[in-house]
């Protein structure tokens, strides 16, 4: 019920031993290092050679990104070993050299590729110009500055109207027209004295000037030459791509594996930055789980032949103790919910096990349908295969599905049907007919759940003293007891005067004010509102089952129709239930989570614990 | 035909749940928008903002309970 017990340790060793010690700590994955803050003692400096490792890692990461290799690709360790043994790149020295060479090669290939691309772009631009000029059947030299002629080359949006307007102005012109994309390219030659008038006409037709870079030359010849160069460039481009592809295939295994290895090596080399140091010694501070402490102690002494000082520090346990939750499967799956909210504080009761019990219960209470439960069970089992990363959440959802099936049996519901043909599915309680009973059960569950919260809160506060536990948490229970007494005596169900109940309530309120101040009084109404909030257990479930009923009734009408109608009916049935199942998973999931986070946790939970991340563990 | 009193009860039940649903929705959209913004800045806040977002939901549950109690009066 509590996070794993931790001990604070200090390791003092000679700097000569440091590399060995760090390597072992990294492999053991036990010590949660506390970063040293510069004070009397200085911060350590990285191990010798760390610059080289970092530099190589940067190069390898650079290559991985240039070659667009996915760093998470599956690697083949055996092939890797063969590969590096054959080439003799097993030590950091040779890896560094190889990575450097590979980096140079790839950078030069990429530069070549870029240069070819820019050449291709400029060549295709001039080829386009050539083809436009050929299409218009004009020579580039026509557009040179001339004494008597004005020339225009560009696109207009309506060549036909333009020409008729032009004819009205002058007969003395030469024109050539060719379609270009959605516009019309026009080459127009007029007498220089008409230039301004023609310009005015052109501007009305949205004339956009086109200035070819080519000023003279034989278009046909240029076109043929251009095509030849283009073919040569493309061939070169293909070769470069081939080379890059070949490099990717050949080296990706090597790169990905070395990226991982060097990352871990860099972490080790830079670890002294987290330690304190004197001239010749290093001081490492951290937390170790109590159950691993002996093993840790022995291993460290063995490694250094006793030339290490390991100090167990009596730490104030309210300090930042890293939190390691230690549950066995399937409770472990519910740690995910704790991490989503906030990890418990070291001295707090860890509510994971309670979530493990109540979360699926609430979920099943809401979804409660044998059919839906089976569908979601199959869905989450399949998803667990496909997405192993999400297995914690999915394990929890599998439990929730099982709980839905169990509640489905209690309610006697299969896909919203309460009877199949003339056979009534047996049930303990019918959700659709006994709404009031369901409401009462839901609120009763709420009252119990909230009170369990208060009781846990009481025990959490005990380590701050009995008085604080009584005033902060016990007071709520006293008020509740008072309310029950008051109501029962007013209803004359018990032979007490109502004054007794009222007095107990007053006592509770006074204790509450002593414990939590005015804030406590303001929160008094939550006694009712939080318990009532559990009415959602009934409401969400009822909404889901009513929707299922509507789907069933509507589709049955169609199915009885025969022919196409039957097909439509089946379609409604399938789509309707799919949507309802999706809603039926999201709704109960969020509502169940909310009941825990808002109504339950607020009674006792503080949270704010820092996660235990031992040195060497992949994050 | 039901009598006018029954109709008024049904109407009141409808108003109770309808208005509380609108209120909850309005409150939740304000919080939800801010919550998404906060999560975009810091993913770790998801658990916390989820709670903030769902707090107004209780309003509609109260509406539902009142509506249900009103409808019970018709049944009698």
Interface residues (C-beta under 8 A of the other chain):
Chain A: X340 X341 X342 X435 X436 X439 X529 X532 X533 X535 X536 X539 X590 X591 X593 X594 X597 X598
Chain B: X46 X47 X48 X50 X51 X54 X55 X57 X58 X61 X62 X64 X65 X68 X72
